[in-house]
Amino acid sequence: MPEIFSGSYVLSLLVLVAFGLLVTITGGVAYLTIADWRDRRRLERERKEGKRR
């Protein structure tokens, strides 16, 4: 069996992939949370401006 398929190499690759997915998913959740917060803030501001008129 070639060295590239040794247990430690595969395990290291899996850990690296898992860490990459964790960072990507966490970044996506943070982006969606911030976008939702900005949208809610903008809608509240527009609603308040509409009441003044």
C-alpha positions, 0 to 999 in steps of 0.5 A: 500500500502506498505511503499516501494512504497511511492512517495518519495521513488520512486522519490529518486530511480528515481533520483539515477538511473538518476544520475547513468546513467548520470555519466556512459554516461558522462564517456563513452563519455569522454573515447571515446573522449580520445581514438579518440584523442590518435588514431589521434595523433598516426596516425599523428605521423606515417604519419610524420615518413613515410614521413621522410623515 
